[in-house]
Amino acid sequence: MSRKRFAQINLAIRFDDRLSRPGRYRGDKLTPIKDLWSKWSDRLPKFFNPGRDICVDEQLVPFKGRCSFKQYMPSKPSKYGLKIWALCDVQTSYAWRLQVYTGKSASANREINQGMRVVLELTEGLQGHTVTTDNFFTSFPLAEELRKRRMALVGTLRLNKPELPPQLLNIREREVLSSVFAFSRNRAVVSYLPKKRKNVVVLSTRHRQPQVQDFGKKKPQIILDYNKCKGAVDHLDQVCGTYSCRRKTRRWPMCLFYHMIDVSLYNAFILFTAVEPEWNRRKRYRRRLFIDEVGRALITPTMMTRARLPRTPFAASLVLQAQGKEEQQGQQEQEEEQ
């Protein structure tokens, strides 16, 4: 299609009936794209079984328009956008389950243990996995609930947790690169000093031994495993930003729609390379080649049925090439039947 036609479709696209929206609202701020988002997000876990290590973290989809649940996160590159809770496989960064954060409810009181609620909802139906989280999600009650579901937890802890013993918090007389362990029946906590006046506390229900590196920065094994698994969601953000269909828009449903396409393309690439591991294996830009193949596969059926050629010579040559290949395939099939 022409660029003008694409702009017209992009301007008019909607994901629900605006006239019936007031009756369906019922306090759900995600109503304008709720049906599409629910159908899409429900399909993500059906195509992929995550490995032993999974990661739960937050995403920020860049958006600066008007939206009642737009978030400000100064630690993110974009700072303003739509927050999404994400569960990803550590080995592949496959987006297994996503949940849009629509802000605080106007009627309800302040939510307590929000991080715990998010992790339990995202990990619903899983067993035998190790969940890696940051200090927003990690807590001792969460570790106990995951243990009941036969899952382990590894994550950093905030220093204001009442369950922490004072021996882990007192760092005045401790040396740099030193580690102090605390063990209970089902949990292990380590306090590590990477530099002066910096205390990193990590909780684990997976480790049982006080293992520490013999060289370098002498990091405990718990922290090494945490560093290995904590970046799955950040890697998903990176790959989606490298090849993105995102365009400038003032409508937040379109912003989510672009993000859905980016995540779908990456998940499809993970599934395809798992089935065909030798496809362009030696090339570093195989994901770009995959996206190009997907785009050609989507437009080819429309090019086949097109009666009038485009005005530009290049576009016309593509249409003729596609239609010519179809005719050659039809002739070959007729010759084989004869």
N, C-alpha and C positions, 0 to 999 in steps of 0.2 A: 504494500500500500504506500501511498505517498505520505510525506511528512505531515502535510496538512490534515489528511484523513486520520492519521495516528493521533494528532493533537486534538481533533474533534472527539474521538472515542475516549481518549484519556480525560477530557474535560467532562464528559457526560457519564462516565462509569459510576455506578452506585452498587451497593451490596445488599440493599434491602428496600422495602417500600416505605417511603418517607411518610405517607399518609397514615399507615397503620402502626408507625413507630410509637406514638404515645401510648397505645394500648399494650404494647409489648415491653415498654420501658421498665416499669416496676423497680426502679432504683438501680438498674444495671447500666453502667456508663458505657459498656462495650456493645450496646444494642445495635448501632449502625453496621457492625461487621461481625456480630456475634455468631450468626449461623455459619458463615464461611469459616471463621476462625475455629469453631467447635468441630466442624467436619474435618478440617485440615489437621488440627492438633491431635484429634483422636486417631488418625491414621499413622502418625509417626511411630508409635511403639510397635505397630503390627508388622513392620518390615525388617526389624533389626533387633537382635538380642545383644544387649551390652555385655562387655567383658566383666571381669571381676572388679575392676576399679571404675568408679563413676564419680562425677564431680557436680556439685550444685553451687551455682553462683548467679549473679545478676547481670543482665545485659541492659544496655541503653541504646535504643534506636534513635538516631539524631532527628530532632524535630523542634522547630522554634515557632510554630503557629499557635493558634488558640486551641487549647485542650484543657479540660477540667482536671485531668490527672497527669499532666505533664510534670516531670521531675527535674530537679536541679541536683546534679552530682558533680562537684568540682574535681573529683579524682579521675573522671572520665575525659577523654579527648574532646568530646562534643559538648559536655557539660549540661545541655538541655536536651530532653527527649522523653521517650516512653520506656518505662522500666518493664523488663520481662524477667521472671524467674525461669532459669533454664537448668535442665539436667542433661549432661553430655557424657558420652563414653570417653574415657581417658585416652585410650589408644588411638581412636579415630576422630574424636570430637564430633561424633554423630549427635545431632540434636534429638534426643529421645523423647523429651516432654518439655513443653513450654507453657508458661502461665503469665498472662498480662496482669500487671499490678495497676489497679484502677483507683488507687488512693484510699484515703480514710472514708468510711461510711458516715453519712451525715447524721444518721439516727443513733448508731451504735457508739459505745464508749471506746476509749483507746484500746487497741488490741494488745494483749499481753502474749509474749512468746510467739511473735509473728514468724521468726526464723524457724522455730520448731514446727509450726503448722505448715509452712511452705515445704520443708524437707519431707515431712511425712506424707503430704499430698503428692509430691513429685515422685516419691519412691514407692507409691502404692502398687502392689503386685510383684515386687522384686524380693528375692531372697538370695542369700549367700554372697552379697556384694559388699565392697568397702566404699563408704561414702566419704568424700573429701569436701570440707566446707571451710569458710573463713570464720572470723570471730563474730560476725553478725548472726550466724546460724548456730554455731557450736554451743552446746550446754550439756550439763550432766543429765538432766531429764531426757533430752533428745538421745543421748547415748544409751540410756536405759530402754527407751521405746524401740530404738533400732535393734537393740540386742534381743528384745522379745520377738522381733520380726526376722531374726537370724541374719542380721547385717551388722557390720562393724562401722565405726566412725573414727576418722582422723581429721582433726581440725584445730586451728588456733583458738585460744581462749582470751577473753578480756580479763584484765587483772582485777576487776571488781566483783568477780564471782565469789559468793560466800563459801563455796565448798573448797576453795583453795587453801591449803595449809600455809601458815606464815613463813615456813622454811623456804618455800618457793618464791615468796615475794620479797624477802629481805636480801638485797644484792649489794649492800654497802661493803661488806668484807669479802666478797667473792672476786675471783680473778676473771679476766676477760677470757672467753672461749671455754668457760667451765659449764658443767651440766649437773643439775640436781634432779633425781628421779623420785617419784612417789607412786607406789603401787597399792592397789586394793584388789579385791577378789576378781573384778571384771574390768578394771580400768587402769590405765597407766598415764601419768602426767609427768612431763619433763619441762624444766626451766633452763633455758640456754641463754648465755650472754654473748651475743655476736660482737658487741663493742661496749664501751663504758656507758653505764646508765641506760642500757637497752636490754630489756628483759622480754624474751619470747617464750610464751607458755603454750604447749601443745598437748591436747588430750587425745588418747588413742585407746580403743577397745580391741585392737588387733595385735598389739605388741605385748610381749611378756618379759623381755630381757632388756637390761640397761646397756644396749650396744652403742658404742661411740667410735667414730673414725679415729684411726691411729695417726693420721697425717693431716696436713692442711689446717682447716679451721675447726677440726675435731667436732664436727656436727653429730648429734645423736641420730640413730637410724630412723627414729620417728619423724624427725624434721626432714631427713633426706627423702623419705617416702612421701611426706606432705608436699615438698617442693616438686617432686616428680609428677604429682597428680593434680595440683591446684590450678593449672593453666588451661584446662580443657575448654572451658567456656570462653576464655580470652582468645584462645586460638580460633574458635568458631567466629568470633567477632572479626578477627584479622582476615580470615579467608573470605568472609562475606564482604568485607570492605575492599578487598583486592579486586574482585570481579563482581560488580554490583549493577543491578538494573535501576537503582534508586534515582529518582528525579526530584527536582524542586516541587514542593506541593504545600499548600496551606491547609489541606484536609488530613487529619490524622488517620482516618481509615485507609487512605491511599498509602500513607507512610507504612502502616502495618502490612498492607498488601505487597508492597515492594520487598519488605523484609521476609515475608512468607515465600516469595519467589526465590530470593537469595538463599534462604535456608533449604528450600526444596532442591535447588540445583546442587548444593553441596552434599546433601544427604543422598541424592541420586548418584552422584559421583562416587561416594563411599560404597554404595550397594553395587554399582556396576564394576568397580575395580575389585571388589570381593569375589564377584563371579568370573570376571576376566582379568586376572592379575597380570597377565603378560601384555595387555593392550598398551602400546606406547610406553613400556616400562622404563626405557632408558631416557626418556625425555622429561625434563624438569617442568615443562609447562603443559603436562598432560591434562590438567584440569581445564585450562583454556581451550584445548582441543576438544574436550568433552562438551563444554558449553557451546562451542561452534557446531558440533554434531547435533546437539539437542535443538538448537535454533533452526538448523537446516531441516531436521525431521519434522518440526512443527509447521514450517512454511511450505514445504514441498507439496502436500495435498492440495493446498489452496492454489499454488502455481499451476498444478495440473488442470484444474477446472477453469482457469482464467481464459476468457474468450478474447479479450482485447489486450494487446501488448502495452506495457508501460511506455511512457514518453522517452525516458532516458535510455540511451543505447546500452548501458551496462545492465540495467534492470531487465531490459527486453532480452538481452542475451541469456541471462539467467533463466528466464521463463522458457525461452526456446530450448535451452539445454535440458531443462527438467522435462519438458513435454517430449523432446526427442528421445530421451532415455526411456520414457514410458512406452513410446511407440516401438522402440527396438525390443524391449522386453516382451511386448505383446506379439510381435512378429516371431520372436524366438519360441515362445510358447506354442504358437500355431504350427510352426515347423516341427516341433517335437511331437505334437499330437498327430500330425500327418505321418 
